[in-house]
Amino acid sequence: MEITNRKENPILNRVEISWQWRHVGAATPTRTEIIDAVVKMEPGATKDCVLVKSVSTRFGQPLTTGNAFVYGVRADLEKEPKYILARHGSKEEAAPAAKEPADEAPTETEGVADDNEATEIAGGEE
């Protein structure tokens, strides 16, 4: 990983890093690998205070670029939008979304109604 731009943002208590990663002969780096690399490159950074904002890989090229934010404290990171925290795996935001589909189990009558409807559409003439 190579840092291409580093900007300190004292108003939001974060460091904004633009980076590029050449991965010849390997897959696109995962979010976890990117976070680990940012922690190694940025002094004083911890895994729970790093947020990968964007990742972009060009088709056919072993080059991935992106942006990462390194916050001073976890409370400042929590001010990011909910969808970014959910994408990043924040336990507070992702846990309710994971439980919703499990609560709704299809009943037996719903499956029968779907089969009858499919037969009516497929059959055409009677």
C-alpha positions as a Markdown table, in Angstrom:
| # | Residue | x | y | z |
|---|---|---|---|---|
| 1 | Met | 0.0 | 0.0 | 0.0 |
| 2 | Glu | 1.2 | 3.5 | -0.9 |
| 3 | Ile | -0.2 | 6.7 | 0.6 |
| 4 | Thr | -0.7 | 9.2 | -2.2 |
| 5 | Asn | -2.2 | 12.0 | -0.1 |
| 6 | Arg | -2.5 | 12.7 | 3.6 |
| 7 | Lys | -4.6 | 15.6 | 5.0 |
| 8 | Glu | -5.3 | 16.4 | 8.7 |
| 9 | Asn | -8.9 | 17.6 | 9.4 |
| 10 | Pro | -8.9 | 19.0 | 13.0 |
| 11 | Ile | -12.5 | 20.0 | 12.8 |
| 12 | Leu | -13.7 | 16.4 | 12.4 |
| 13 | Asn | -10.8 | 15.1 | 14.5 |
| 14 | Arg | -9.5 | 12.8 | 11.7 |
| 15 | Val | -6.8 | 12.2 | 9.2 |
| 16 | Glu | -7.9 | 11.7 | 5.6 |
| 17 | Ile | -5.7 | 9.3 | 3.6 |
| 18 | Ser | -5.8 | 8.6 | -0.1 |
| 19 | Trp | -4.0 | 5.4 | -1.1 |
| 20 | Gln | -3.2 | 3.0 | -3.9 |
| 21 | Trp | -2.4 | -0.6 | -3.7 |
| 22 | Arg | -0.8 | -2.7 | -6.5 |
| 23 | His | -1.8 | -6.3 | -6.2 |
| 24 | Val | -0.2 | -8.1 | -9.1 |
| 25 | Gly | -1.1 | -11.8 | -9.2 |
| 26 | Ala | -3.5 | -11.4 | -6.2 |
| 27 | Ala | -7.1 | -10.6 | -5.5 |
| 28 | Thr | -8.4 | -7.2 | -4.6 |
| 29 | Pro | -7.5 | -6.5 | -1.0 |
| 30 | Thr | -10.3 | -7.0 | 1.5 |
| 31 | Arg | -11.6 | -4.3 | 3.8 |
| 32 | Thr | -9.8 | -5.9 | 6.7 |
| 33 | Glu | -6.5 | -6.0 | 4.8 |
| 34 | Ile | -6.9 | -2.4 | 4.0 |
| 35 | Ile | -7.6 | -1.4 | 7.6 |
| 36 | Asp | -4.5 | -3.4 | 8.8 |
| 37 | Ala | -2.3 | -1.7 | 6.2 |
| 38 | Val | -3.6 | 1.8 | 7.3 |
| 39 | Val | -2.9 | 1.0 | 10.9 |
| 40 | Lys | 0.7 | 0.1 | 10.0 |
| 41 | Met | 1.2 | 3.2 | 7.9 |
| 42 | Glu | -0.4 | 5.8 | 10.2 |
| 43 | Pro | 1.2 | 6.3 | 13.6 |
| 44 | Gly | -1.2 | 6.1 | 16.5 |
| 45 | Ala | -4.0 | 4.5 | 14.5 |
| 46 | Thr | -6.1 | 1.7 | 15.9 |
| 47 | Lys | -8.3 | -0.7 | 14.1 |
| 48 | Asp | -11.5 | 0.5 | 15.7 |
| 49 | Cys | -10.8 | 4.1 | 14.7 |
| 50 | Val | -10.1 | 3.5 | 11.0 |
| 51 | Leu | -12.9 | 3.8 | 8.4 |
| 52 | Val | -12.5 | 2.8 | 4.8 |
| 53 | Lys | -14.5 | 5.4 | 2.9 |
| 54 | Ser | -14.1 | 4.2 | -0.7 |
| 55 | Val | -12.4 | 1.5 | -2.7 |
| 56 | Ser | -12.1 | 1.4 | -6.5 |
| 57 | Thr | -10.4 | -1.3 | -8.6 |
| 58 | Arg | -10.0 | -0.7 | -12.3 |
| 59 | Phe | -11.1 | -3.6 | -14.6 |
| 60 | Gly | -8.1 | -5.6 | -15.9 |
| 61 | Gln | -5.6 | -3.7 | -13.8 |
| 62 | Pro | -4.0 | -4.9 | -10.5 |
| 63 | Leu | -4.4 | -1.4 | -9.0 |
| 64 | Thr | -6.9 | -0.5 | -6.3 |
| 65 | Thr | -7.3 | 3.1 | -5.0 |
| 66 | Gly | -9.4 | 4.5 | -2.2 |
| 67 | Asn | -9.8 | 6.7 | 0.8 |
| 68 | Ala | -9.6 | 6.0 | 4.5 |
| 69 | Phe | -10.3 | 8.1 | 7.6 |
| 70 | Val | -8.4 | 7.7 | 10.8 |
| 71 | Tyr | -10.3 | 9.2 | 13.7 |
| 72 | Gly | -8.8 | 10.3 | 17.0 |
| 73 | Val | -11.5 | 8.6 | 19.1 |
| 74 | Arg | -14.3 | 6.1 | 18.4 |
| 75 | Ala | -17.0 | 8.6 | 19.3 |
| 76 | Asp | -16.1 | 10.8 | 16.3 |
| 77 | Leu | -16.2 | 7.8 | 14.0 |
| 78 | Glu | -19.8 | 7.1 | 15.1 |
| 79 | Lys | -20.9 | 10.4 | 13.6 |
| 80 | Glu | -20.6 | 8.9 | 10.1 |
| 81 | Pro | -23.8 | 8.0 | 8.3 |
| 82 | Lys | -25.5 | 4.8 | 9.4 |
| 83 | Tyr | -25.1 | 3.1 | 6.0 |
| 84 | Ile | -21.3 | 3.5 | 6.1 |
| 85 | Leu | -21.1 | 2.2 | 9.6 |
| 86 | Ala | -23.3 | -0.8 | 8.6 |
| 87 | Arg | -21.1 | -1.5 | 5.5 |
| 88 | His | -18.1 | -1.3 | 7.7 |
| 89 | Gly | -19.4 | -3.8 | 10.1 |
| 90 | Ser | -20.4 | -1.7 | 13.1 |
| 91 | Lys | -22.1 | -4.0 | 15.6 |
| 92 | Glu | -24.7 | -1.4 | 16.7 |
| 93 | Glu | -25.9 | -0.7 | 13.1 |
| 94 | Ala | -25.5 | -4.1 | 11.5 |
| 95 | Ala | -27.1 | -6.3 | 14.1 |
| 96 | Pro | -30.8 | -5.1 | 13.7 |
| 97 | Ala | -30.5 | -5.4 | 9.9 |
| 98 | Ala | -29.4 | -9.0 | 10.2 |
| 99 | Lys | -32.3 | -10.0 | 12.5 |
| 100 | Glu | -35.1 | -8.6 | 10.3 |
| 101 | Pro | -35.2 | -11.3 | 7.6 |
| 102 | Ala | -34.9 | -14.2 | 10.1 |
| 103 | Asp | -38.1 | -13.0 | 11.9 |
| 104 | Glu | -40.2 | -13.4 | 8.8 |
| 105 | Ala | -40.6 | -17.1 | 8.0 |
| 106 | Pro | -42.9 | -18.0 | 5.1 |
| 107 | Thr | -45.9 | -20.0 | 6.0 |
| 108 | Glu | -47.1 | -23.1 | 4.2 |
| 109 | Thr | -50.1 | -21.4 | 2.7 |
| 110 | Glu | -47.9 | -18.7 | 1.1 |
| 111 | Gly | -45.9 | -21.4 | -0.8 |
| 112 | Val | -49.2 | -23.1 | -2.1 |
| 113 | Ala | -50.6 | -19.8 | -3.3 |
| 114 | Asp | -47.3 | -19.1 | -5.2 |
| 115 | Asp | -47.5 | -22.6 | -6.9 |
| 116 | Asn | -51.2 | -22.1 | -7.9 |
| 117 | Glu | -50.3 | -18.6 | -9.4 |
| 118 | Ala | -47.4 | -20.1 | -11.3 |
| 119 | Thr | -49.6 | -22.8 | -12.8 |
| 120 | Glu | -52.2 | -20.3 | -13.9 |
| 121 | Ile | -49.7 | -18.1 | -15.6 |
| 122 | Ala | -47.8 | -21.0 | -17.2 |
| 123 | Gly | -50.9 | -22.9 | -18.3 |
| 124 | Gly | -52.5 | -20.1 | -20.4 |
| 125 | Glu | -55.6 | -21.8 | -21.9 |
| 126 | Glu | -57.7 | -24.3 | -19.9 |
